[in-house]
Amino acid sequence: MKFLSVIALLLPMWCWAQNDAIKHSYLPAKRIVWQQGVDNARVLLKPGIHQAELYGNNSCVLKSRDGKADAIILDFGKEIHGGLEIVTTGFSGKTPIKVRLRFGESVSETLSDVGVDGATNEHSLRDFEQLLPWMGRVEVGNTGFRFVRIDLLDKNRELKLQEVSAISKMRDIPYLGSFECDDEQLNEIWKTGAHTVHLNMQDYLWDGIKRDRLVWVGDMHPEVMTINAVFGYNEVVPKSLDYIREATPVSKWMNNISSYSMWWLLIQRDWFMAHGDKAYLKKQKEYTKALLKKLMSKVDENGVERLDGTRFLDWPTSRDQQTIKLGYQSLLILTLEAGAEIMEVLGDKSMAKECLQKVELMKNSHLMIDAKSKQAAALLELASIIDANKAEEIILKDGPKRFSTFYGYYMLEALAKTGAYKEALDIIKQYWGGMLKLGATSFWEDFDINWMKNAGKIDEMPAQNLVDVHRKYGAYCYKNLRHSLCHGWASGPTAWLSAHVLGVKVIEAGCRKVEIEPHLGDLKWAKGTFPTPYGNIEIAHKKNSNGKIETQVTAPKEVKVTVKNALPTSIKKKKKAN
């Protein structure tokens, strides 16, 4: 009986672990980008059976002779996290044959040499030599890629490849949230942001799958907002938040960056609002309270923040001290407001009051507000310490120019706050859509709209008359081919479209109360789903002949829904699922 009791206790935990396990999927190449020599290459486009065959009559053959060796570049069609499976058949000699494998997020990266033009093996090995067995199967690699180049290295040998498949390693989780409208480009942007974050939901929540396979807690905030809109609850978020908390005593800053400790608190508030897990929030109380006290101690008597450590917002503003000063003032106000909300939930009204008093002091400080960057204007607007018209003017100047993939999300949020929804949608299409036009299937660490001028696509062989975007551009720590073309912090439009076009705003923690306020801009219709702890909310908006938005909502019975600035033609309650 005792044994059965233990099994009964562990079985739900085992089932949960299985449901959220990292799933390995085998994907055939979609096309051959380039080949040098190589016979019967199209064999490699067929789905494999993952088993070496005795005869291998229909195989792809690479040869080396007269000082020349065959090579091939395969395109697997989309950004993948994982590695490669290679199945060989019989070849003469029987001794293993050496090949060079080069994984690339762009075709250009597969043509690179480590140490040249930023190409690197840092964080993950993507360029290495590998022995392949006679009539056997190997699995190699653990990186981010879409393209793979295979070069035969051994002289005077003949390699017979039966199969080459990409191994996709992803959490086996459903896409609960969805978004669809009459603009196909926006639909693709929403899906690409979701895919970008899904790729980074590995053992922990990373920022990049080729490079930056680390828990950067500030970078997590847009990712978490995307997870809330697409996947709902997932253990990778609290696991990563706990990891960085345990790794960082309150005496230090998370990731050695003072703003990142603030982002940790903001994520805690936003995660609680989405999922209502008070028990988890209680576990953070001691650390949260100590961190809030530390942050408040860094505000001087005039209400101006004096935070130390590495002072960082995003890369494009990393040398702009005025932007960092204004951004830090705004971000600390937002953090202390979130801290007050957390302390209220946890029953510490005294601490909540202390946070709000500090916020009032900071908002009434004599700090000169002379915002010039879009990043500063966005944070100042979100913190309600700049004129909304001024913030909108700065952010909209020159459209998508001087946007950034990380803080672009907060620029969009600020535009929503000022009511510039149509303009925000236009920028999403130009900026994030610009990456798609260059061949992206995941969003990048950085992007400048000026890069599109005379640019070649990342899924094509470099051409002399076109700019090789991956090899030429990038800055700071991500110069040239070191640049990550899959960075979770760039997923902001996915969360934004769900929040402002579908119009989902969580009013009470755990989605107990949700407000639906659509902003369609020039769109004719939009529909989708939003995950809650009780099941999905199903939403459909459509403009009628008078230009008014008609809205239909079906929600779990536990979720109270109100519709704002639309005609609620139908609000239905779902029956509780068995």
C-alpha atoms as one frame of an Amber mdcrd trajectory, in Angstrom:
protein
   0.000   0.000   0.000   2.822   2.390   0.855   4.384   1.727  -2.568   1.071
   2.454  -4.287   0.711   5.687  -2.298   4.117   6.857  -3.471   3.206   6.002
  -7.087  -0.060   7.916  -6.732   1.872  10.935  -5.455   4.534  10.856  -8.154
   2.353   9.986 -11.151   0.912  13.513 -11.675   4.436  14.971 -11.424   5.729
  12.433 -13.962   2.861  13.166 -16.351   3.484  16.925 -16.063   7.193  16.426
 -16.772   6.404  14.282 -19.790   3.923  16.795 -21.171   6.473  19.611 -21.013
   9.527  17.566 -21.998  11.983  18.649 -24.676  10.787  16.878 -27.807  13.187
  15.742 -30.538  11.776  15.995 -34.065  13.615  15.014 -37.243  13.217  17.405
 -40.166  14.370  16.847 -43.754  16.019  19.667 -45.676  13.660  21.799 -47.741
  16.115  22.683 -50.485  19.725  22.573 -51.620  21.157  26.084 -51.479  24.483
  25.303 -53.147  26.670  22.339 -54.019  30.205  21.784 -55.222  30.386  18.459
 -56.974  28.097  16.015 -55.130  26.125  13.345 -56.934  22.438  12.610 -56.335
  22.068  15.440 -53.772  18.263  15.432 -53.951  18.214  12.216 -51.931  18.856
  14.423 -48.896  15.490  16.169 -49.321  13.555  13.007 -48.491  12.312  12.267
 -44.935  14.600   9.731 -43.294  13.910   6.419 -41.602  16.885   6.882 -39.197
  18.347   3.515 -40.081  21.427   2.683 -42.121  20.695   0.411 -45.062  22.851
  -2.512 -46.109  23.023  -1.732 -49.784  22.396   2.017 -49.999  21.761   1.953
 -53.711  20.150   5.411 -53.629  22.584   7.628 -51.752  24.129  11.079 -52.027
  27.824  10.825 -52.889  30.593  13.270 -51.924  34.060  12.678 -53.383  37.526
  14.129 -52.925  40.002  13.829 -55.757  42.783  15.805 -57.425  42.909  18.238
 -54.512  39.217  19.067 -54.821  36.532  18.019 -52.342  32.744  18.059 -52.615
  30.551  20.209 -50.369  26.875  21.043 -49.985  24.676  23.589 -48.154  21.217
  22.473 -46.995  18.313  24.717 -45.997  15.916  23.278 -43.391  13.366  26.009
 -44.026  13.165  27.726 -40.627  15.216  28.598 -37.557  15.815  25.463 -35.475
  17.276  24.758 -32.054  19.132  21.450 -32.020  21.562  19.529 -34.170  21.984
  17.139 -37.051  21.442  13.452 -37.708  23.615  11.905 -40.418  23.057   8.363
 -41.700  25.698   6.788 -43.935  25.643   3.659 -46.022  28.534   1.477 -47.123
  31.594   3.106 -48.672  35.009   1.793 -49.587  37.614   1.548 -46.886  35.205
   1.160 -43.935  37.329   3.482 -41.762  35.469   6.607 -40.584  35.460   9.602
 -42.905  36.093  13.136 -41.655  33.782  16.005 -42.613  33.494  19.618 -41.555
  30.063  20.798 -40.402  29.118  24.479 -40.352  25.745  25.454 -38.901  24.433
  28.886 -39.856  21.534  31.168 -39.059  22.209  32.604 -42.501  23.692  31.081
 -45.648  26.604  33.490 -45.222  27.416  32.033 -41.791  27.891  28.560 -43.304
  30.593  30.055 -45.549  32.562  31.483 -42.616  35.694  30.584 -40.674  35.778
  30.969 -36.882  37.550  34.176 -35.921  36.840  35.906 -39.230  34.055  38.516
 -39.609  32.697  37.721 -36.161  32.124  33.994 -36.765  32.386  32.187 -33.432
  31.979  28.924 -31.561  31.083  30.779 -28.349  28.143  29.479 -26.263  27.513
  26.708 -28.791  29.706  24.806 -31.236  28.557  25.522 -34.783  31.760  24.895
 -36.788  33.665  21.667 -36.179  35.056  18.489 -37.703  33.198  15.207 -37.318
  33.977  11.560 -38.078  31.233   9.632 -39.857  31.088   5.846 -39.554  30.805
   3.285 -42.301  27.157   2.235 -42.548  26.071   4.028 -39.370  24.217   6.911
 -37.749  25.457   9.866 -35.703  23.723  12.785 -33.985  25.775  15.937 -33.440
  25.314  19.610 -32.631  23.413  21.751 -30.153  22.975  25.276 -31.471  20.675
  27.624 -33.369  20.590  27.291 -37.147  18.619  27.014 -40.351  21.403  26.083
 -42.766  24.151  23.448 -42.642  27.214  23.106 -44.838  28.928  19.712 -45.129
  32.483  19.548 -46.529  34.323  16.284 -47.184  37.804  16.630 -45.642  39.562
  13.293 -46.127  41.551  13.043 -49.327  40.804  10.438 -51.966  37.675   9.171
 -50.241  34.068   8.697 -51.269  31.317   9.369 -48.726  27.831   7.978 -49.238
  25.139   9.847 -47.333  21.832   8.097 -46.983  20.083  10.747 -44.870  20.767
  14.155 -43.327  18.066  15.470 -40.987  17.890  18.422 -38.652  17.084  17.485
 -35.056  14.700  20.055 -33.594  14.796  20.199 -29.772  11.761  22.065 -28.431
   9.434  22.014 -25.455   6.407  19.948 -26.398   3.772  22.566 -25.614   0.662
  23.738 -27.471   0.187  27.223 -28.864  -2.863  28.149 -26.801  -2.924  31.782
 -27.858  -3.532  32.771 -31.457  -3.906  35.848 -33.629  -5.318  36.342 -37.114
  -6.430  39.411 -39.039  -6.950  40.531 -42.623  -3.277  41.596 -42.914  -1.205
  38.484 -43.613   2.056  40.259 -42.785   0.862  40.973 -39.231  -0.214  37.340
 -38.893   3.286  36.214 -39.895   4.901  38.671 -37.485   2.767  37.361 -34.580
   3.704  33.755 -35.400   7.391  34.576 -35.860   7.592  36.262 -32.454   5.911
  33.229 -30.865   8.324  30.850 -32.635  11.322  32.964 -31.567  10.399  32.668
 -27.898   9.454  28.982 -28.169  12.950  28.270 -29.515  14.444  29.922 -26.422
  12.297  27.989 -23.929  14.912  25.324 -23.296  15.989  24.084 -19.847  15.842
  27.754 -18.892  14.506  30.807 -20.711  17.386  32.014 -22.869  17.741  35.109
 -24.971  19.438  33.407 -27.927  19.906  29.843 -29.156  23.188  30.283 -31.058
  24.777  32.896 -28.833  23.467  34.283 -25.503  22.258  30.918 -24.263  22.001
  32.527 -20.836  19.330  33.764 -18.431  19.423  37.523 -19.021  16.600  38.556
 -16.737  15.948  41.975 -18.292  15.726  40.428 -21.742  13.174  37.987 -20.320
  10.450  40.607 -19.883   9.267  40.762 -23.519   9.643  36.973 -23.681   7.448
  36.511 -20.604   4.787  38.810 -22.034   4.847  36.710 -25.219   4.644  33.468
 -23.206   1.598  34.847 -21.367  -0.106  35.584 -24.699   0.873  32.378 -26.516
   1.585  29.508 -24.119   0.011  30.577 -20.852   1.688  29.155 -17.762   5.019
  27.421 -18.340   7.450  26.298 -15.662  10.446  27.714 -17.549   9.564  31.215
 -16.319   9.500  30.654 -12.524  12.435  28.246 -12.898  14.491  30.965 -14.576
  13.377  33.686 -12.160  14.335  31.461  -9.210  17.662  30.575 -10.809  18.720
  34.200 -11.203  17.488  35.046  -7.687  19.517  32.218  -6.159  22.562  33.258
  -8.205  22.295  36.893  -7.078  22.413  37.969  -3.423  20.536  41.223  -2.839
  23.884  42.933  -2.300  24.563  42.479  -6.025  22.651  43.266  -9.217  21.226
  40.532 -11.415  23.540  39.873 -14.376  25.626  42.696 -12.826  23.180  45.199
 -14.372  21.115  47.337 -12.002  18.177  47.693 -14.398  17.941  43.898 -14.644
  17.128  43.598 -10.949  14.302  46.046 -11.626  13.084  43.918 -14.531  12.980
  40.892 -12.204  10.441  42.701 -10.028   8.414  43.834 -13.047   8.290  40.253
 -14.349   7.130  39.012 -10.930   4.208  41.458 -11.026   3.249  40.670 -14.635
   3.561  36.905 -14.118   1.322  37.087 -11.051  -1.283  39.150 -12.898  -1.426
  36.565 -15.687  -1.510  33.435 -13.531  -2.525  34.472 -10.001  -0.081  32.108
  -8.280   0.023  33.740  -4.857   1.876  30.810  -3.290   4.763  31.375  -5.708
   4.713  35.126  -5.064   4.896  34.517  -1.296   8.136  32.583  -1.797   9.666
  35.742  -3.259   8.589  38.037  -0.406  11.824  38.180   1.577  13.992  38.803
  -1.482  11.462  41.210  -3.040  11.232  43.318   0.087  14.999  43.490   0.511
  15.458  44.415  -3.143  12.829  47.151  -2.928  14.551  48.616   0.123  17.863
  48.575  -1.726  16.365  50.285  -4.757  14.717  52.982  -2.644  18.029  53.628
  -0.880  19.446  54.617  -4.284  17.053  57.617  -4.571  18.451  60.899  -3.241
  16.594  63.544  -1.246  15.583  65.308  -4.477  13.933  62.186  -5.884  16.659
  61.409  -8.418  17.860  57.815  -8.805  21.536  57.141  -8.117  21.751  53.481
  -9.098  25.209  51.989  -9.404  26.506  48.857 -11.132  26.407  48.517 -14.894
  23.818  51.019 -16.151  22.183  49.558 -19.246  18.886  49.856 -21.111  19.583
  48.430 -24.563  22.570  48.271 -26.896  21.811  51.248 -29.175  21.654  53.578
 -26.139  24.438  51.959 -24.139  26.748  54.988 -24.597  24.009  57.616 -24.304
  24.229  58.762 -20.691  21.261  61.153 -20.936  18.977  58.404 -22.213  20.187
  56.024 -19.498  19.595  58.706 -16.849  16.027  59.368 -18.011  15.354  55.692
 -18.632  16.558  54.680 -15.184  14.426  57.323 -13.496  11.370  56.046 -15.388
  12.147  52.357 -14.942  12.621  52.756 -11.194   9.256  54.513 -10.913   7.594
  51.655 -12.795   9.418  49.125 -10.606   8.401  50.727  -7.335   4.787  50.926
  -8.513   4.949  47.205  -9.313   6.601  46.605  -5.938   3.730  48.382  -4.212
   1.248  46.125  -6.004   3.180  43.023  -4.941   3.429  44.165  -1.329  -0.323
  44.878  -1.230  -1.034  41.330  -2.424   1.342  39.954   0.217  -0.319  42.001
   2.965   2.562  44.384   3.666   0.678  47.674   3.381   3.441  49.613   5.110
   5.989  48.577   2.506   3.538  49.284  -0.308   2.983  52.791   1.082   6.732
  53.375   1.333   7.161  52.432  -2.339   4.415  54.812  -3.466   5.813  57.660
  -1.378   9.139  57.213  -3.120   7.360  57.184  -6.488   5.678  60.501  -5.678
   9.031  62.024  -4.696  10.624  60.797  -7.929   7.808  62.094 -10.129   8.099
  65.530  -8.508  11.886  65.680  -8.787  13.624  68.499 -10.595  15.226  66.118
 -13.062  15.587  67.865 -16.413  13.437  66.015 -18.931  15.083  66.478 -22.292
  14.366  63.207 -24.057  15.781  62.823 -27.536  15.909  59.045 -27.948  12.893
  56.867 -28.587  13.910  54.590 -25.714  13.861  57.444 -23.191  10.595  58.864
 -24.523   8.939  55.451 -24.287   9.913  54.837 -20.665   9.084  58.412 -19.637
   5.617  58.023 -21.191   5.015  54.635 -19.553   5.992  56.178 -16.204   3.683
  59.180 -16.858   6.397  61.812 -16.457   6.425  63.333 -19.936   3.780  65.026
 -22.029   2.093  62.325 -24.116   2.176  64.421 -27.302   5.897  65.000 -26.872
   6.567  61.286 -26.322   4.521  60.366 -29.394   6.321  62.954 -31.511   9.751
  61.589 -30.552   8.842  57.932 -31.069   7.109  58.501 -34.407   9.794  60.753
 -35.872  11.209  59.044 -38.991   8.902  56.044 -38.460  10.849  52.827 -37.745
  14.259  54.508 -37.805  16.134  54.240 -34.482  13.825  51.492 -33.215  15.507
  48.577 -31.472  14.427  44.956 -31.220  14.377  44.967 -27.375  13.053  48.417
 -26.491  10.894  48.530 -29.598   8.315  46.710 -27.494   8.208  49.571 -24.974
   8.040  52.118 -27.799   4.971  50.271 -29.089   3.500  50.158 -25.572   4.043
  53.917 -25.207   2.333  54.538 -28.566  -0.621  52.469 -27.381  -0.798  54.601
 -24.246  -0.940  57.773 -26.370  -3.558  56.241 -28.661  -1.322  55.954 -31.745
  -2.430  52.420 -32.598  -2.517  52.805 -36.376   0.970  54.304 -36.393   2.241
  51.494 -34.177   0.848  48.889 -36.572   2.566  50.621 -39.481   5.900  50.522
 -37.640   5.476  46.848 -36.742   4.984  46.061 -40.426   7.952  48.138 -41.549
  10.440  47.209 -38.808   9.706  43.603 -37.841   8.322  43.007 -41.318  11.668
  44.221 -42.671  13.408  41.237 -41.079  10.902  38.891 -42.696  11.549  40.487
 -46.081  15.249  39.703 -45.648  14.426  36.020 -45.130  14.112  35.843 -41.337
  12.075  33.068 -39.708  12.879  34.321 -36.193  13.515  37.840 -34.931  17.020
  39.181 -34.469  19.199  40.517 -31.682  19.226  43.872 -33.421  17.949  45.409
 -36.631  18.201  48.798 -38.291  15.730  49.666 -41.025  18.629  51.228 -42.960
  20.110  47.748 -43.378  17.458  47.000 -45.987  19.063  49.312 -48.538  20.501
  47.165 -51.357  20.445  44.149 -49.018  20.663  40.518 -50.003  18.476  37.960
 -48.242  19.944  35.804 -45.501  18.575  32.644 -47.156  20.492  33.201 -50.393
  24.126  32.921 -51.402  25.881  36.298 -51.016  25.964  38.319 -54.231  28.640
  40.885 -55.116  26.082  43.565 -55.993  24.104  43.148 -52.733  24.999  43.814
 -49.090  25.613  40.678 -47.007  23.560  41.838 -44.009  24.720  39.200 -41.531
  28.412  39.594 -42.361  28.441  43.399 -42.609  26.214  44.745 -39.843  25.915
  44.459 -36.050  27.682  46.383 -33.303  28.865  46.278 -29.695  29.161  42.608
 -28.665  27.263  41.266 -31.690  29.387  42.408 -34.585  28.957  40.752 -37.969
  28.398  36.986 -37.909  28.427  36.903 -34.104  25.034  38.592 -34.378  22.240
  36.314 -33.163  19.364  35.979 -35.622  17.102  34.433 -32.978  16.724  36.619
 -29.896  13.700  36.333 -27.622  13.780  39.978 -26.576  12.660  40.870 -30.132
   9.254  39.155 -29.784   7.388  42.217 -28.496   4.887  42.590 -31.392   3.374
  39.205 -30.568   2.464  40.298 -27.048   1.478  43.763 -28.320  -0.920  42.507
 -31.013  -2.683  40.274 -28.492  -2.889  43.093 -25.962  -3.958  45.942 -28.226
  -5.511  44.568 -31.432  -7.293  41.644 -29.798  -7.420  44.082 -26.891  -6.819
  41.763 -23.929  -6.042  43.513 -20.639  -5.899  41.561 -17.379  -7.625  43.571
 -14.652  -7.570  41.084 -11.769  -4.756  38.631 -10.999  -5.092  35.221 -12.553
  -7.302  36.619 -15.323 -10.322  36.628 -13.006 -11.333  39.903 -14.642 -10.353
  40.749 -18.214 -11.160  43.808 -20.273 -11.413  43.536 -24.062 -10.710  46.807
 -25.889  -9.846  46.319 -29.578  -7.885  48.806 -31.684  -7.969  47.678 -35.292
  -6.478  50.714 -37.019  -7.048  50.082 -40.722  -7.789  46.397 -40.194 -11.243
  45.099 -41.115 -11.266  42.222 -38.652  -9.176  40.358 -36.112  -9.717  37.209
 -34.125  -7.789  34.958 -31.813  -7.473  33.299 -28.447  -5.840  34.261 -25.165
  -4.855  31.676 -22.538  -5.987  31.988 -18.927  -5.584  29.581 -15.986  -9.186
  28.455 -16.673  -8.937  27.965 -20.425  -8.835  30.127 -23.524 -10.779  33.310
 -24.142 -11.996  33.299 -27.745 -12.286  36.747 -29.329 -13.535  38.009 -32.694
 -13.736  41.653 -33.835 -15.235  42.917 -37.075 -15.883  46.409 -38.408 -19.467
  46.873 -39.552 -20.653  49.075 -42.425 -20.614  52.106 -40.100 -16.998  51.524
 -39.118 -17.951  50.405 -35.616 -16.292  47.321 -34.163 -18.568  44.413 -33.321
 -17.087  41.979 -30.814 -17.868  38.404 -29.889 -16.233  36.823 -26.839 -16.446
  33.344 -25.386 -14.687  32.938 -22.046 -14.380  30.395 -19.224 -17.091  30.900
 -16.624 -14.457  31.823 -14.015 -13.347  34.837 -16.081 -15.419  38.022 -15.905
 -15.174  39.841 -19.258 -16.081  43.416 -20.057 -15.925  44.935 -23.541 -14.832
  48.540 -23.995 -15.070  50.820 -27.062 -16.785  48.131 -29.134 -20.273  46.742
 -29.616 -20.432  43.489 -27.608 -22.759  41.524 -29.850 -22.072  38.368 -27.858
 -20.339  37.449 -24.588 -20.672  33.750 -23.869 -19.437  31.558 -21.049 -17.853
  28.195 -21.681 -18.883  25.148 -19.758 -16.174  23.844 -17.482 -14.064  21.200
 -19.208 -14.077  17.683 -17.746
